[in-house]
Amino acid sequence: MLPRHMQRLGRDWITHWNGSQILALNSPVSSCMRWAGHYPWASFPPLVPGDFSANWRLPPFFGPWTQFQNSNWQLDNFTQSSCFHLPNPSMKSEGEEPLTKKRRLSGQHDTSTPEEETNSSNQKEALCLSVAQNEEKQSSKKGTVKRHWEYFCQHSGTMKIFENKETDQSNTESEAKFDFTVMSYNILSQNLLEDNSHLYKHCRQRLLIWTYRFPNILQEIKQMDADVLCLQEVQEDHYRTEIKLSLESLGYHCEYKMRTGRKPDGCAICFKTSKFRLISSNPVEFFRHDIPLLDRDNVGLVLLLEPILHCKTNAAICIANTHLLYNPRRGDIKLTQLAMLLAEIASVAPQKDGTFCPIIICGDFNSVPGSPLYRFIKEGKLNYEGLAIGKVSGQEQFPRGQRILSIPIWPKKLGISQNCVYEIKQQQKEENAGEKLEAAKLDNTQEIVIASEKLSSKLQHHFKLSSVYSHYFPETGIPEVTTCHSRSAVTVDYIFYSAANDDTAAQPGAEDSVHGGLKLLGRLALLTEKDLWTVNGLPNENNSSDHLPLLAEFRLIER
């Protein structure tokens, strides 16, 4: 503690202090911040590394040097590194932080006590120097976490890491290929944010208003410059007045499906008209008034797009986007909604030769990696006999209620088989294929077939789907995170794609697949939970959704 006359001197000095007379700064300053010593009487303009001279001098008002030396300040921190060890402004929150978050942050440099800071001055000096060097190298905003590009070397199966998106020069025929990028992004509906304010207690209130958030979201979309955007939680009034117009000005054509009932948000798929032409747009409503199981208002959207300037005239790509039910305890609804989306894809994606065109499925599936729902998407099959409803999505470690999934999960009147296809359309397909006689024979035994299907507990689909992301960092095994707020930090967002047979980045998927078509060239790397809390979780000053955008680059492979 400093002598009382020193405290008075400090307070008087603040009133009359003129920064230009004491510190030689290279850039103007606009606000005040506490010094690292945590003395409330000493307020100064924030000093940004690299923005001020390394030869600045301490002001003379401190009095005898011995008194200053006896305080908690360390001269080395200032004169050698020319850098303050200050908490990042974007890390400060209003209100009390959740206890779990305090435990997460314990041990990180920005939560050290003054005594710990004094004892580790050398480490802080090195850290400050590192921060200064990084900020000099890149012009990114203060408080952002850097995400890098990971490119796959298709011949060796290895991965290259780049700071920014770069063109893959490994293939000299790249000009003759059709390469495109796809982004999936839950942009956080403003209505849902306000209805679930308890999830964002770590955020300053000014960061949560739409007029602050939308410019940040639009800037992210501009920077990533994806050819296809799959957006979730797109609020209808914002879409109509701002989002659609802004994206159209960037060269996108937009298709939108709002949720049913009184839910004011929905899903959008936007694509660059310079890259694709729309063949068909197919909205999917999961609500069915005649089926009690399907009483939720979630939706999906399936587009069939034709690449422009591609040598194969009949080439097409199926893009699907959805946001499944959140409720962790209703796995039966989640699986049924997924089956309805897959049935729509199966009706849109077939080609003349009987195979499926390349498929990309994006969205917020409200299910974690390794869960039964996730495995069903990737493996193409799921035996749900004896499976508890609360364990389908894997969102809860100890699910409440152990009610077992019924067999079958959904009633026959839904018109979707256990193979996740429309039963009526499949019968029409058989008749159109010249199998009228066989179809007539099946009519006699239709009830027997349906009865046996009702007893089956096996779901199946015929798509070979891989995940763009591996969900764990290979060096450490630490989970990747796509969403992070006051209550949780997990992966629930995915980009699944139908992998070509020679795609070395593809992960094991459905075994009996009859199609391929896409090769994963690269992806924008995800982050860990610890990474995200260094910028105060999500949303924060620079990232205005509670989800991270997912971004991948594909190449369309000729058959």
Secondary structure, 3 states (H helix, E strand, C coil): CCCHHHHHHHHHHHHHCCHHHHCCECCCCCCCEECCCCCCCCEECCCCCCCECCCCCCCHHHCCHHHHHCCCCCHHHHHCCCCCCCCCHHHCCCCCCCHHHHHHHCCCHHHCCHHHHHHCHHHHHHHHHHHHHHHHHCCCCCCCCCCCEEEECCCCCCEEEECCCCCCCCCCCHHHCEEEEEEEEECCCHHHHHHCHHHHCCCCHHHHCHHHHHHHHHHHHHHHCCCEEEEEEEEHHHHHHHHHHHHHHCCEEEEEEECCCCCCEEEEEEEECCCEEEEEEEEEECCCCCCCCCCCCCEEEEEEEEECCCCCCCCCEEEEEEECCCCCCCHHHHHHHHHHHHHHHHHHCECCCCCECCEEEEEECCCCCCCHHHHHHHHCEEECCCCEHHHCCCCCCCCCCCCECCCCCCCHHHCECCCCCEHHHHHHHHHHCCCHHHHHHHHHCHHHHHHHHHCCCEEECCCCEEECCCCECCCCCCECECEECCCCEECCEEEEEEECCCCCCCCCCCCCCCCCCEEEEEEECCECHHHHHCCCCCCCCCCCCCECCEEEEEEECCC
